Amino acid sequence: IPKLKIIQHGENKGLGEAIKTGFANVSGDITITLDTDFSFHPRLIIPLLDRFKKGDIDLVIGSPKLAGLYENAPFYRLFITRCANLIYRFLFDKPVTAISQILRLYNTRDVKNLKIDATGFDVFAEILFKLVVVQNKKFAEIPAPFSSRIHGVSKLDYKKEIIRHLKLLFKIVRWKINKK
């Protein structure tokens, strides 16, 4: 693929760093983020593009909730996801159902120089907050079934990620207070 550019970190620096590196190096009008283990199938890119092409939004989010939640997801994962989404929805004051999902389509100009602090899976909540709440970007969600991964194993450390999200929640509260 002539325009394909592969960028690698010498060591695993985490999902947040991978996203920051990707955003810094992306070109083109749109940027799509997608799990490489196919937790969200690449065929979902078409509905992301279709929704974006309507021209009334700045980003599109793939939402497992709109697709009937998760296929074969364990109870604890659903519980954690529902609690986190509820808290974030309250702080964002927006009707978003998928705060932390990686499956998204962005206007490249909106993410190219976005300052991101997160280093883990909390990166997507931070990006969403900065775009939707701080910059007032418009978003839409499409149904996106989350399925059992086809490749690899999850590297998600729930304890670490819960701590990261709690720290992000406190930052968001501070950002909102300072904004007022």
PyRosetta script that sets phi, psi and omega in degrees:
from pyrosetta import init, pose_from_sequence

init()
pose = pose_from_sequence("IPKLKIIQHGENKGLGEAIKTGFANVSGDITITLDTDFSFHPRLIIPLLDRFKKGDIDLVIGSPKLAGLYENAPFYRLFITRCANLIYRFLFDKPVTAISQILRLYNTRDVKNLKIDATGFDVFAEILFKLVVVQNKKFAEIPAPFSSRIHGVSKLDYKKEIIRHLKLLFKIVRWKINKK")
pose.set_psi(1, 110.2)
pose.set_omega(1, -171.7)
pose.set_phi(2, -55.7)
pose.set_psi(2, -39.2)
pose.set_omega(2, -175.8)
pose.set_phi(3, -92.5)
pose.set_psi(3, 3.6)
pose.set_omega(3, -179.7)
pose.set_phi(4, -71.6)
pose.set_psi(4, 130.8)
pose.set_omega(4, 179.4)
pose.set_phi(5, -126.2)
pose.set_psi(5, 120.9)
pose.set_omega(5, 179.5)
pose.set_phi(6, -101.1)
pose.set_psi(6, 125.9)
pose.set_omega(6, -180.0)
pose.set_phi(7, -121.6)
pose.set_psi(7, 128.8)
pose.set_omega(7, -179.5)
pose.set_phi(8, -128.3)
pose.set_psi(8, 144.2)
pose.set_omega(8, 168.7)
pose.set_phi(9, -85.8)
pose.set_psi(9, 146.5)
pose.set_omega(9, 178.1)
pose.set_phi(10, -62.5)
pose.set_psi(10, -27.4)
pose.set_omega(10, 178.5)
pose.set_phi(11, -140.3)
pose.set_psi(11, 162.3)
pose.set_omega(11, 179.7)
pose.set_phi(12, -69.6)
pose.set_psi(12, 114.3)
pose.set_omega(12, -179.7)
pose.set_phi(13, -104.5)
pose.set_psi(13, 3.4)
pose.set_omega(13, 178.2)
pose.set_phi(14, 98.8)
pose.set_psi(14, 163.9)
pose.set_omega(14, -176.9)
pose.set_phi(15, -63.0)
pose.set_psi(15, -41.8)
pose.set_omega(15, -179.7)
pose.set_phi(16, -59.3)
pose.set_psi(16, -43.8)
pose.set_omega(16, 178.6)
pose.set_phi(17, -66.7)
pose.set_psi(17, -37.9)
pose.set_omega(17, 177.5)
pose.set_phi(18, -62.0)
pose.set_psi(18, -43.1)
pose.set_omega(18, 179.2)
pose.set_phi(19, -65.2)
pose.set_psi(19, -44.1)
pose.set_omega(19, 178.7)
pose.set_phi(20, -60.5)
pose.set_psi(20, -43.7)
pose.set_omega(20, 178.7)
pose.set_phi(21, -63.7)
pose.set_psi(21, -42.9)
pose.set_omega(21, 178.1)
pose.set_phi(22, -61.2)
pose.set_psi(22, -47.9)
pose.set_omega(22, 179.7)
pose.set_phi(23, -61.2)
pose.set_psi(23, -39.9)
pose.set_omega(23, -178.7)
pose.set_phi(24, -66.0)
pose.set_psi(24, -27.0)
pose.set_omega(24, -174.8)
pose.set_phi(25, -106.4)
pose.set_psi(25, -2.5)
pose.set_omega(25, -176.2)
pose.set_phi(26, -74.3)
pose.set_psi(26, 150.7)
pose.set_omega(26, 173.7)
pose.set_phi(27, -133.9)
pose.set_psi(27, 170.7)
pose.set_omega(27, -177.0)
pose.set_phi(28, 97.4)
pose.set_psi(28, 174.6)
pose.set_omega(28, -175.4)
pose.set_phi(29, -82.4)
pose.set_psi(29, -30.5)
pose.set_omega(29, -178.7)
pose.set_phi(30, -125.6)
pose.set_psi(30, 154.4)
pose.set_omega(30, 178.1)
pose.set_phi(31, -127.3)
pose.set_psi(31, 130.8)
pose.set_omega(31, 177.9)
pose.set_phi(32, -118.9)
pose.set_psi(32, 131.5)
pose.set_omega(32, 174.5)
pose.set_phi(33, -106.9)
pose.set_psi(33, 140.9)
pose.set_omega(33, -173.1)
pose.set_phi(34, -155.3)
pose.set_psi(34, 139.9)
pose.set_omega(34, 175.7)
pose.set_phi(35, -64.7)
pose.set_psi(35, 139.2)
pose.set_omega(35, 177.6)
pose.set_phi(36, -84.3)
pose.set_psi(36, -8.9)
pose.set_omega(36, 176.5)
pose.set_phi(37, -90.2)
pose.set_psi(37, 4.4)
pose.set_omega(37, 179.0)
pose.set_phi(38, 64.5)
pose.set_psi(38, 30.7)
pose.set_omega(38, 171.1)
pose.set_phi(39, -58.9)
pose.set_psi(39, -33.1)
pose.set_omega(39, 168.3)
pose.set_phi(40, -116.0)
pose.set_psi(40, 124.2)
pose.set_omega(40, -174.5)
pose.set_phi(41, -72.2)
pose.set_psi(41, 141.9)
pose.set_omega(41, 179.1)
pose.set_phi(42, -57.9)
pose.set_psi(42, -21.9)
pose.set_omega(42, 178.5)
pose.set_phi(43, -63.3)
pose.set_psi(43, -16.2)
pose.set_omega(43, 177.8)
pose.set_phi(44, -73.0)
pose.set_psi(44, -10.7)
pose.set_omega(44, 176.9)
pose.set_phi(45, -61.8)
pose.set_psi(45, -37.4)
pose.set_omega(45, -179.1)
pose.set_phi(46, -60.0)
pose.set_psi(46, -50.7)
pose.set_omega(46, 177.5)
pose.set_phi(47, -63.7)
pose.set_psi(47, -31.6)
pose.set_omega(47, 174.9)
pose.set_phi(48, -60.7)
pose.set_psi(48, -48.9)
pose.set_omega(48, -179.9)
pose.set_phi(49, -63.8)
pose.set_psi(49, -43.1)
pose.set_omega(49, -179.9)
pose.set_phi(50, -58.9)
pose.set_psi(50, -43.7)
pose.set_omega(50, -179.2)
pose.set_phi(51, -67.9)
pose.set_psi(51, -41.8)
pose.set_omega(51, -179.0)
pose.set_phi(52, -64.0)
pose.set_psi(52, -37.1)
pose.set_omega(52, -177.0)
pose.set_phi(53, -64.6)
pose.set_psi(53, -13.7)
pose.set_omega(53, 176.6)
pose.set_phi(54, -65.7)
pose.set_psi(54, -21.7)
pose.set_omega(54, 171.6)
pose.set_phi(55, 84.6)
pose.set_psi(55, 6.1)
pose.set_omega(55, -176.8)
pose.set_phi(56, -105.4)
pose.set_psi(56, 7.0)
pose.set_omega(56, -176.6)
pose.set_phi(57, -138.4)
pose.set_psi(57, 166.9)
pose.set_omega(57, 179.5)
pose.set_phi(58, -106.3)
pose.set_psi(58, -22.9)
pose.set_omega(58, 179.4)
pose.set_phi(59, -151.4)
pose.set_psi(59, 155.3)
pose.set_omega(59, 179.7)
pose.set_phi(60, -126.6)
pose.set_psi(60, 136.9)
pose.set_omega(60, -178.7)
pose.set_phi(61, -117.4)
pose.set_psi(61, 135.0)
pose.set_omega(61, 173.1)
pose.set_phi(62, -82.6)
pose.set_psi(62, 121.2)
pose.set_omega(62, -175.3)
pose.set_phi(63, -113.0)
pose.set_psi(63, 114.5)
pose.set_omega(63, 174.6)
pose.set_phi(64, -63.0)
pose.set_psi(64, -32.7)
pose.set_omega(64, -179.0)
pose.set_phi(65, -62.1)
pose.set_psi(65, -42.7)
pose.set_omega(65, 179.7)
pose.set_phi(66, -67.6)
pose.set_psi(66, -18.0)
pose.set_omega(66, 179.2)
pose.set_phi(67, -98.0)
pose.set_psi(67, 11.4)
pose.set_omega(67, -178.6)
pose.set_phi(68, 91.8)
pose.set_psi(68, 27.7)
pose.set_omega(68, -178.6)
pose.set_phi(69, 66.3)
pose.set_psi(69, -142.1)
pose.set_omega(69, -168.8)
pose.set_phi(70, -105.5)
pose.set_psi(70, 141.3)
pose.set_omega(70, 175.6)
pose.set_phi(71, -81.1)
pose.set_psi(71, 117.7)
pose.set_omega(71, 178.0)
pose.set_phi(72, 62.0)
pose.set_psi(72, 28.9)
pose.set_omega(72, 179.4)
pose.set_phi(73, -80.4)
pose.set_psi(73, 138.5)
pose.set_omega(73, 178.0)
pose.set_phi(74, -68.4)
pose.set_psi(74, 153.4)
pose.set_omega(74, -177.2)
pose.set_phi(75, -55.0)
pose.set_psi(75, -46.5)
pose.set_omega(75, -176.5)
pose.set_phi(76, -59.1)
pose.set_psi(76, -36.3)
pose.set_omega(76, 179.6)
pose.set_phi(77, -68.0)
pose.set_psi(77, -42.8)
pose.set_omega(77, 176.9)
pose.set_phi(78, -62.3)
pose.set_psi(78, -42.5)
pose.set_omega(78, -179.2)
pose.set_phi(79, -61.2)
pose.set_psi(79, -49.9)
pose.set_omega(79, -179.7)
pose.set_phi(80, -61.2)
pose.set_psi(80, -44.7)
pose.set_omega(80, -179.1)
pose.set_phi(81, -62.5)
pose.set_psi(81, -45.9)
pose.set_omega(81, -179.4)
pose.set_phi(82, -63.5)
pose.set_psi(82, -43.3)
pose.set_omega(82, 179.0)
pose.set_phi(83, -62.8)
pose.set_psi(83, -46.9)
pose.set_omega(83, -179.3)
pose.set_phi(84, -62.3)
pose.set_psi(84, -45.2)
pose.set_omega(84, -179.8)
pose.set_phi(85, -62.2)
pose.set_psi(85, -38.8)
pose.set_omega(85, 178.9)
pose.set_phi(86, -62.1)
pose.set_psi(86, -46.4)
pose.set_omega(86, -179.4)
pose.set_phi(87, -65.4)
pose.set_psi(87, -46.9)
pose.set_omega(87, 179.7)
pose.set_phi(88, -63.3)
pose.set_psi(88, -41.5)
pose.set_omega(88, 178.6)
pose.set_phi(89, -58.6)
pose.set_psi(89, -40.7)
pose.set_omega(89, 178.4)
pose.set_phi(90, -62.7)
pose.set_psi(90, -47.3)
pose.set_omega(90, -178.5)
pose.set_phi(91, -69.8)
pose.set_psi(91, -35.2)
pose.set_omega(91, 179.9)
pose.set_phi(92, -77.1)
pose.set_psi(92, -25.4)
pose.set_omega(92, -174.4)
pose.set_phi(93, 55.2)
pose.set_psi(93, 40.8)
pose.set_omega(93, 179.4)
pose.set_phi(94, -136.4)
pose.set_psi(94, 150.5)
pose.set_omega(94, -176.6)
pose.set_phi(95, -83.3)
pose.set_psi(95, 47.9)
pose.set_omega(95, -178.8)
pose.set_phi(96, -83.9)
pose.set_psi(96, 137.6)
pose.set_omega(96, -179.4)
pose.set_phi(97, -107.7)
pose.set_psi(97, -10.1)
pose.set_omega(97, -176.8)
pose.set_phi(98, -133.5)
pose.set_psi(98, 91.6)
pose.set_omega(98, -175.7)
pose.set_phi(99, -80.2)
pose.set_psi(99, -42.0)
pose.set_omega(99, -170.2)
pose.set_phi(100, -108.7)
pose.set_psi(100, 8.9)
pose.set_omega(100, -177.6)
pose.set_phi(101, -73.2)
pose.set_psi(101, 142.7)
pose.set_omega(101, -178.7)
pose.set_phi(102, -80.4)
pose.set_psi(102, -25.9)
pose.set_omega(102, -176.9)
pose.set_phi(103, -71.8)
pose.set_psi(103, 103.2)
pose.set_omega(103, -178.6)
pose.set_phi(104, -149.3)
pose.set_psi(104, 158.0)
pose.set_omega(104, 172.6)
pose.set_phi(105, -124.8)
pose.set_psi(105, 129.3)
pose.set_omega(105, -179.2)
pose.set_phi(106, -123.2)
pose.set_psi(106, 155.2)
pose.set_omega(106, 162.5)
pose.set_phi(107, -71.3)
pose.set_psi(107, 125.5)
pose.set_omega(107, -177.8)
pose.set_phi(108, -57.8)
pose.set_psi(108, -38.5)
pose.set_omega(108, -178.6)
pose.set_phi(109, -60.7)
pose.set_psi(109, -26.3)
pose.set_omega(109, -179.2)
pose.set_phi(110, -78.0)
pose.set_psi(110, -26.5)
pose.set_omega(110, -175.8)
pose.set_phi(111, -109.1)
pose.set_psi(111, -14.3)
pose.set_omega(111, -173.8)
pose.set_phi(112, -52.2)
pose.set_psi(112, -46.4)
pose.set_omega(112, -177.4)
pose.set_phi(113, -119.1)
pose.set_psi(113, 23.9)
pose.set_omega(113, -179.8)
pose.set_phi(114, -66.4)
pose.set_psi(114, 128.2)
pose.set_omega(114, 177.7)
pose.set_phi(115, -79.6)
pose.set_psi(115, 118.8)
pose.set_omega(115, -177.8)
pose.set_phi(116, -121.9)
pose.set_psi(116, 129.4)
pose.set_omega(116, 178.8)
pose.set_phi(117, -97.4)
pose.set_psi(117, -29.3)
pose.set_omega(117, -173.3)
pose.set_phi(118, -62.6)
pose.set_psi(118, 147.8)
pose.set_omega(118, 179.4)
pose.set_phi(119, -117.9)
pose.set_psi(119, -13.7)
pose.set_omega(119, -176.5)
pose.set_phi(120, -117.1)
pose.set_psi(120, -150.2)
pose.set_omega(120, -178.2)
pose.set_phi(121, -69.9)
pose.set_psi(121, -10.6)
pose.set_omega(121, 176.3)
pose.set_phi(122, -72.9)
pose.set_psi(122, -7.7)
pose.set_omega(122, -177.8)
pose.set_phi(123, -57.0)
pose.set_psi(123, -37.6)
pose.set_omega(123, -176.5)
pose.set_phi(124, -72.9)
pose.set_psi(124, -32.3)
pose.set_omega(124, 174.7)
pose.set_phi(125, -67.5)
pose.set_psi(125, -41.5)
pose.set_omega(125, 178.7)
pose.set_phi(126, -64.0)
pose.set_psi(126, -45.4)
pose.set_omega(126, 178.9)
pose.set_phi(127, -59.5)
pose.set_psi(127, -46.2)
pose.set_omega(127, -178.7)
pose.set_phi(128, -62.2)
pose.set_psi(128, -44.2)
pose.set_omega(128, 179.0)
pose.set_phi(129, -60.4)
pose.set_psi(129, -48.3)
pose.set_omega(129, -176.2)
pose.set_phi(130, -65.6)
pose.set_psi(130, -34.6)
pose.set_omega(130, 179.4)
pose.set_phi(131, -79.4)
pose.set_psi(131, -48.6)
pose.set_omega(131, -171.2)
pose.set_phi(132, -83.1)
pose.set_psi(132, -41.4)
pose.set_omega(132, -176.6)
pose.set_phi(133, -90.1)
pose.set_psi(133, -50.1)
pose.set_omega(133, -176.4)
pose.set_phi(134, -74.1)
pose.set_psi(134, -47.8)
pose.set_omega(134, -176.0)
pose.set_phi(135, -95.7)
pose.set_psi(135, -2.3)
pose.set_omega(135, 177.0)
pose.set_phi(136, 58.8)
pose.set_psi(136, 36.3)
pose.set_omega(136, 177.0)
pose.set_phi(137, -75.8)
pose.set_psi(137, 148.1)
pose.set_omega(137, -179.4)
pose.set_phi(138, -93.6)
pose.set_psi(138, 141.8)
pose.set_omega(138, -178.1)
pose.set_phi(139, -132.6)
pose.set_psi(139, 162.3)
pose.set_omega(139, 172.0)
pose.set_phi(140, -138.5)
pose.set_psi(140, 157.1)
pose.set_omega(140, 176.2)
pose.set_phi(141, -118.4)
pose.set_psi(141, 146.7)
pose.set_omega(141, 174.8)
pose.set_phi(142, -121.1)
pose.set_psi(142, 152.1)
pose.set_omega(142, 174.8)
pose.set_phi(143, -62.7)
pose.set_psi(143, 130.7)
pose.set_omega(143, -179.5)
pose.set_phi(144, -141.7)
pose.set_psi(144, 98.0)
pose.set_omega(144, -179.8)
pose.set_phi(145, -63.6)
pose.set_psi(145, 133.1)
pose.set_omega(145, 176.1)
pose.set_phi(146, -93.2)
pose.set_psi(146, 127.2)
pose.set_omega(146, -176.4)
pose.set_phi(147, -123.0)
pose.set_psi(147, 172.2)
pose.set_omega(147, 175.7)
pose.set_phi(148, -62.1)
pose.set_psi(148, 136.9)
pose.set_omega(148, -177.0)
pose.set_phi(149, -62.8)
pose.set_psi(149, 146.4)
pose.set_omega(149, -179.8)
pose.set_phi(150, -90.5)
pose.set_psi(150, -34.6)
pose.set_omega(150, -177.8)
pose.set_phi(151, -128.9)
pose.set_psi(151, 148.9)
pose.set_omega(151, 171.6)
pose.set_phi(152, 74.5)
pose.set_psi(152, -174.8)
pose.set_omega(152, 178.5)
pose.set_phi(153, -129.6)
pose.set_psi(153, 153.3)
pose.set_omega(153, -179.7)
pose.set_phi(154, -66.9)
pose.set_psi(154, 136.3)
pose.set_omega(154, 175.8)
pose.set_phi(155, -105.1)
pose.set_psi(155, 11.0)
pose.set_omega(155, -177.1)
pose.set_phi(156, -70.4)
pose.set_psi(156, 121.9)
pose.set_omega(156, 175.2)
pose.set_phi(157, -104.4)
pose.set_psi(157, 101.5)
pose.set_omega(157, -172.8)
pose.set_phi(158, -57.4)
pose.set_psi(158, -41.7)
pose.set_omega(158, -179.2)
pose.set_phi(159, -61.0)
pose.set_psi(159, -47.3)
pose.set_omega(159, 179.6)
pose.set_phi(160, -62.5)
pose.set_psi(160, -43.3)
pose.set_omega(160, -177.5)
pose.set_phi(161, -70.5)
pose.set_psi(161, -36.1)
pose.set_omega(161, 176.1)
pose.set_phi(162, -61.9)
pose.set_psi(162, -42.9)
pose.set_omega(162, 178.0)
pose.set_phi(163, -62.9)
pose.set_psi(163, -44.1)
pose.set_omega(163, 178.5)
pose.set_phi(164, -61.0)
pose.set_psi(164, -43.0)
pose.set_omega(164, -179.7)
pose.set_phi(165, -67.4)
pose.set_psi(165, -38.0)
pose.set_omega(165, 177.1)
pose.set_phi(166, -62.2)
pose.set_psi(166, -42.2)
pose.set_omega(166, 177.1)
pose.set_phi(167, -62.2)
pose.set_psi(167, -42.2)
pose.set_omega(167, 178.7)
pose.set_phi(168, -64.0)
pose.set_psi(168, -40.9)
pose.set_omega(168, 178.2)
pose.set_phi(169, -58.7)
pose.set_psi(169, -42.6)
pose.set_omega(169, 178.2)
pose.set_phi(170, -66.1)
pose.set_psi(170, -38.3)
pose.set_omega(170, 176.3)
pose.set_phi(171, -61.9)
pose.set_psi(171, -43.3)
pose.set_omega(171, -179.1)
pose.set_phi(172, -61.9)
pose.set_psi(172, -43.0)
pose.set_omega(172, 177.3)
pose.set_phi(173, -59.7)
pose.set_psi(173, -45.6)
pose.set_omega(173, 178.3)
pose.set_phi(174, -61.9)
pose.set_psi(174, -43.9)
pose.set_omega(174, 179.3)
pose.set_phi(175, -60.8)
pose.set_psi(175, -41.3)
pose.set_omega(175, -179.5)
pose.set_phi(176, -67.6)
pose.set_psi(176, -39.3)
pose.set_omega(176, 178.7)
pose.set_phi(177, -65.3)
pose.set_psi(177, -44.5)
pose.set_omega(177, -179.5)
pose.set_phi(178, -67.2)
pose.set_psi(178, -30.8)
pose.set_omega(178, 178.9)
pose.set_phi(179, -66.1)
pose.set_psi(179, -35.4)
pose.set_omega(179, -179.3)
pose.set_phi(180, -78.0)
pose.dump_pdb("model.pdb")
